[in-house]
């Protein structure tokens, strides 16, 4: 952390993420702030932190870090004007793929290079805006990201030396809610009915089509539960012949997701592209085997704890799903749960928060 000569360094945390829908990026930002707060409460954080919130943004349950609303603007304007004014008094920490572009003393977390790899998944205005913001941040701020894979991607696209990009991974301690068993009746799942779970959207990189295609080759009584906000009309248009075994659960509470993970035969994670991929870690933390896409960032996260498949080969995934269903003595499941628990030890929100705090001290020296 910071030495005694740095005790008065002020760290201002960009709270714009508190006004955004909860996706993986906002989950990361929330957990990093909570971890910084836990470190500060124990006296292990020697910088003085403040979470700066846009008007109307809900505060977090913090014990040791101050938080305050500031300014009158919203969205990008709040970040570039109101938050930037406050952050001039110290160093800024922006956790959700953006940040004030003229702030030199700043650590900005960019989670992946998806807008460069898959621009067709986003509106033209979104792509143009974030490409400009990314490149300005790369010239002025310290860039951080969530995996070695994303570090290489961002180094390539933003022309930043890889060794100058900080890696502070995701973790999974957050999904520890008491399981809400009512979710099974809510989704029409019988007590002994086998099912698989996947978490995602219809964006191309999430690759839900592959999971649905593999489901066509499973026993009629089995189910695939898809968690995430997916418009039914859009789903029908994009995937018009989904089998009846597919259940669109929509957004669920953490307790409901926990209950599903603990009873599912496996989490199916078929992504074509990720910066990190939190759901496999969440599954490991809730004793759920993982069937995962064999892409570099997912292999980095899962190590030897997942069963991998080619994300372009539905038959390969179908075979993995068959094996999970045909686990008569429970040996397959038991081995994967043990590997999953061991894999979790490689990740910690507090370690990542400490990494970012240390990077902020370095950023404070920027001129």
Rosetta blueprint (number, residue, H / E / L):
1 X L
2 X L
3 X L
4 X H
5 X H
6 X H
7 X L
8 X L
9 X L
10 X E
11 X E
12 X E
13 X E
14 X E
15 X L
16 X H
17 X H
18 X H
19 X H
20 X L
21 X L
22 X L
23 X L
24 X H
25 X H
26 X H
27 X H
28 X H
29 X H
30 X H
31 X H
32 X H
33 X H
34 X H
35 X H
36 X H
37 X H
38 X H
39 X H
40 X H
41 X H
42 X L
43 X L
44 X L
45 X L
46 X L
47 X L
48 X E
49 X E
50 X E
51 X E
52 X E
53 X E
54 X L
55 X L
56 X L
57 X L
58 X L
59 X L
60 X L
61 X L
62 X L
63 X L
64 X L
65 X L
66 X E
67 X E
68 X E
69 X E
70 X L
71 X L
72 X L
73 X L
74 X L
75 X H
76 X H
77 X H
78 X H
79 X H
80 X H
81 X H
82 X H
83 X H
84 X H
85 X H
86 X H
87 X H
88 X L
89 X L
90 X L
91 X E
92 X E
93 X E
94 X E
95 X L
96 X L
97 X L
98 X L
99 X L
100 X L
101 X L
102 X L
103 X L
104 X L
105 X L
106 X E
107 X E
108 X E
109 X E
110 X L
111 X L
112 X L
113 X L
114 X H
115 X H
116 X H
117 X H
118 X L
119 X H
120 X H
121 X H
122 X L
123 X L
124 X H
125 X H
126 X H
127 X H
128 X H
129 X H
130 X H
131 X H
132 X H
133 X H
134 X H
135 X H
136 X H
137 X H
138 X H
139 X H
140 X H
141 X L
142 X E
143 X E
144 X E
145 X E
146 X L
147 X L
148 X H
149 X H
150 X H
151 X H
152 X H
153 X H
154 X H
155 X H
156 X H
157 X H
158 X H
159 X L
160 X L
161 X L
162 X H
163 X H
164 X H
165 X L
166 X E
167 X E
168 X L
169 X L
170 X L
171 X L
172 X L
173 X L
174 X L
175 X L
176 X L
177 X L
178 X L
179 X L
180 X L
181 X L
182 X H
183 X H
184 X H
185 X H
186 X H
187 X H
188 X L
189 X L
190 X L
191 X L
192 X L
193 X L
194 X L
195 X E
196 X E
197 X E
198 X E
199 X E
200 X L
201 X L
202 X L
203 X L
204 X H
205 X H
206 X H
207 X L
208 X H
209 X H
210 X H
211 X H
212 X H
213 X H
214 X H
215 X H
216 X L
217 X L
218 X L
219 X L
220 X L
221 X L
222 X L
223 X E
224 X E
225 X E
226 X E
227 X E
228 X L
229 X L
230 X L
231 X L
232 X H
233 X H
234 X H
235 X H
236 X H
237 X H
238 X H
239 X L
240 X L
241 X L
242 X L
243 X L
244 X L
245 X L
246 X E
247 X E
248 X E
249 X E
250 X E
251 X L
252 X L
253 X L
254 X H
255 X H
256 X H
257 X H
258 X H
259 X H
260 X H
261 X H
262 X H
263 X H
264 X L
265 X L
266 X E
267 X E
268 X E
269 X E
270 X L
271 X L
272 X L
273 X L
274 X L
275 X L
276 X L
277 X L
278 X H
279 X H
280 X H
281 X H
282 X H
283 X H
284 X H
285 X H
286 X L
287 X L
288 X L
289 X L
290 X E
291 X E
292 X E
293 X E
294 X L
295 X L
296 X H
297 X H
298 X H
299 X H
300 X H
301 X H
302 X H
303 X L
304 X L
305 X L
306 X L
307 X E
308 X E
309 X E
310 X L
311 X L
312 X L
313 X L
314 X H
315 X H
316 X H
317 X H
318 X H
319 X H
320 X H
321 X H
322 X H
323 X H
324 X H
325 X H
326 X L
327 X L
328 X L
329 X L
330 X L
331 X H
332 X H
333 X H
334 X H
335 X H
336 X H
337 X H
338 X H
339 X H
340 X H
341 X H
342 X H
343 X H
344 X H
345 X L
346 X L
347 X L
348 X L
349 X H
350 X H
351 X H
352 X H
353 X H
354 X H
355 X H
356 X H
357 X H
358 X H
359 X H
360 X H
361 X H
362 X H
363 X H
364 X L
365 X L
366 X L
367 X L
